[in-house]
């Protein structure tokens, strides 16, 4: 015979109520049925759990030994089967270097208001596709005009917005006092590039005024450190300017550079059931121009 939860529930009810009739009433079964269930459990264990030789039912030492283990087993089973108590795995939103700047917090708060049972966790993952390929993200914010090229198999994407580019300058740079900067102003500079996840390439400049030298980094922290220490200048989007404030760096609008396309990407089949709803949410909530008020 295989022991089922009903056998342990019958045993615990008898132990709690101190008798068969009251235990049967609690369990809403007949007393003969309860007695049969207990005998089956005793036969399986090869032990007598209650002494029925007296007028009152008394639990035996074997029953006392079983009681805490049976209670723990039933409590664990009830917790596992309780829909209200079953934790929902957070949906992981990856991004390579910045999410959506100042809009990130309000967007996630709005999602929580609409979908309180589906938490979203942000993860910075230093690869171009925000952790999709490695399984570290269920959805990802990625940047570039054709970001799907070279992406993981099954990747899908939708464009959310465009964001203007900013020049990222050492705080003591001669251009730091300007309100805006042009590509020609940076043509003689050394350009710090994030070769792993960044988008800035020398062909951003027109032929004839392209910078000749770069400094390579492979993450946002080292990229900022290289700029703040005067090794060169950088270029990035407005979300970076809003996310990474650094005492040794200033951000100035780069008015003649093309904007950066921001997309939401995910894999098919989806790795989290909330992905389709999150995609619709982002399409509806993210403004097409990240610089708009």
N, C-alpha and C positions, 0 to 999 in steps of 0.2 A: 504494500500500500504506500502511495505517496502522500506525504503530509501536505495539507493545504492550509491557507490562512484561516479557514473556518475552524480547523482543529485547535489552533492556538487561541483563536478568539473564544472558543467554548471553554477551554481550560482557564483562561484569564477571567472570564465572566464568573465561573464557579468560584475561583479563588477570591474574587472581589466581593461577591454576594454572600459567600459562605454557605451556599446550598444550591440544589439543582432547580428547584421550582422558581425561585426568584431570578436565577441566571437565565432560565428558559424564557421568562417573561421579558427580561432585558433584551435578549437576542431575538425574541419573537419566533421561537420555535417550540415544538412540543417537548415535554420533559423526556419521553422515551427517545426522541431523536437526539437530544442533547446527550443522553446517557450513551447512546451508540457511538456518537462522535468521540466522546471521551475515551471509551473502550478502544476505539481504533487507534487513538494517539498513544494510549498506554501499551497496546500490543506492539506498535511500531518501536517505542522506546524500550520495551521490555522492563517496565517499571510501573509500580502503582503510584499514582499522583495524588489520590485522595483516599483517606481512610473512611470507609462507609460502614464500619462495624458498630459505630455508636449512633445515637439519635441525631447528633450533629455531624455534618461533614467536616473533616479536618484534613488540611493539606499535609502531605508526607514530606520527609526530608528531600526525596527526589523531586517533589513538586516545588518545594522552596528553591531548589537549585535551578529548576527550569524557569521559574516565574520571571526573573529579571531578563533572561535571554529572550523569552517569548515576548515580553513587553517591548523590548528594544526592536525585535524583528517586526512586530506589528506597527510600531511607531514609524520605523523607516519605510515600510511599505505604504502606509497612509500618506507620508510626506511625499514619496515618489509619485503617487497617483493623484495628488492634489493639484489641479490646474492652476490655482491661485498661488501655489507655493513653488511651482516649477520655474526656475530662473530662465530668462530668455537670453540667449547669447547676443551680446552687443554686435551691431553691424560695424565693421571696421572701415573707416574712411581714410584712405591713404593719400599722401601728397608728397612730391619730391622736395620742395623747398619752402613753399608758402601755400596756404589754403586759399582763402578769399579775403585776406586782410581784415579790415574792420568789420566786414559783413559776416565773418565766420561765426562769431558768438551769437548775434541775433538770429541767424539762420538756424543754428542748432537749438536755440531756445524755442523758436517757432516750431521746429520739428517735434520737440518734446511736448509742447502743448497739444499738437495734433495727434501724436502717436506716443503717449506716455508709456506704453508697454514695450516699446522698441528702442532701446538706447543706441546711440551712435558714439563711437569712440574715434578720435583723431589720432593718426599715427604718421609721423614724418618718416618716410622710407627713402633712403638715398639711392634711388634708381629712377630712370626716366618715366616708368609706368607706375610709380607709386605703390609698389608692393603687390600688384596683381599677379605677376608671374610666379612669385614665391609663395603665394597664398597668405601674405601678411595683410591683405586688404580685400574687402568684398566689393568696394567701389573706390575709385581714385579720381582726384582732380589732376589733370595733366595739361600741359601747355605745348603749343606749337601748331603750325598750320596743318601738318600731316602727321599727327602723333601716332596714328595707327601703324605706320610703317615700322616694321621690326618688332611690333608688339606681340604679346603671347597669343597662342592659338585660341580662337573663340572670343577675342576681345571685340567689344562693341563700344561705340562712343556717340555722344551727342554734344554739339557745341552749346555752351552756356552763355559766353560773354566775350568781350574784348577788353583788354586793359592796356592803358598807355604805358610806354616805357619811360624810365627815369635813368638819368646819369647818377652813378653812385661814386662820390668823390671823397678823398680824404678831407677831414674837417678844415685843414689848413691849406687846401688847394686854392690856387689863384681864381678858379671859377666858382668857388663855394659861395661867394657873395652874390652871385647872379640869381635872378628869379627863374630863368630858364636857360637851357643849353641846346646847342645844335651839334649835329654829327661832325661838321667841319671844325668845331671848337676842340674836338677830341682826336683829331686826325694824327697828331704827333704824340699821343699818349701811349703808354704801355697798357694793354687791356688785360685785366684779370678775368679769367674764364673758369667756370665750373664745367670741366670736361665730362663729368658723369651725368649731370642732370640739367645743366644750363642750356640756354638757347642762343647765347650771344656768339656770333661768328664774325670774322673780319669782313665777310661779304655783305654785312649789314650796311657798310659804308659804300658810297659810290666809288667806282674805279677812279684812281687818281688821288683820292684823299684817304685811302685806307691806312690804318695804323700798321706798323711793320712788326711789332713785337707783342707777345702775350706772356702771361704768367698762368700756369695751369694749377688748378686746385680740383678736389673731387668731392667737396661738401660745402654747405653754406657757411658753416662756422669758419673754416679756413679761408674761404673767399672773402668774408668780411674782415678777417684779421689781416689778410694781404693788402686790402684797400686801406684800412685804417692805419697801417704801418707805412703807407706811402709807396708801396711797390707798384701801384698802378691804379687805374680807375675801373669801374664796373658798369654794367648796364643790366637793368632788370625791370620788372613790372611794378605797378603801384601797390600791389599786394605785399611785395617784399618791403617796400618803403613803410607800409603801415604795420608790418609784423616785426621787423628787425630794426628797432631803434638802437643805435650804437653811438657812444660819445665821440668816437673818432671818425664818424662817417656822416656825410650829409647827402640828401637826395634832392635832385633838381629835375624838373620835367624836361624830357628830351623831345622837343616839339616836332622835329621833322623825321622821327623814326616811326616805322609802321607799328601798329598795336600788336599785342600778343593774343592769340586765340586761346581761351580757356575752355576745356571740355571736361565732361564727366565720362569716365570709362568703367566698364565692368566686363565680366566674362559670362559667356553662355556655355553650358547652363549656369544659372546664377548660384552663388555659394551661400546666399542668405535669402530667405523668403521675402524680406522687406525691400530688396533691391529695386524691383519694378516700381513700387510706390515711391521710393526715395528719388528715383530718376524723375518721375512726374513732378514731385515736390520741387526739386531743384530747377527744373525747366520753368516752372511757374513762378518761383520766388527770386531767382537770381536775375538782377537787371542786366540787359544786354551790354551796358557800358559800366564797368566797375568803377569808373571815376565819377559817375553821376551821383548827385546828392540824394 
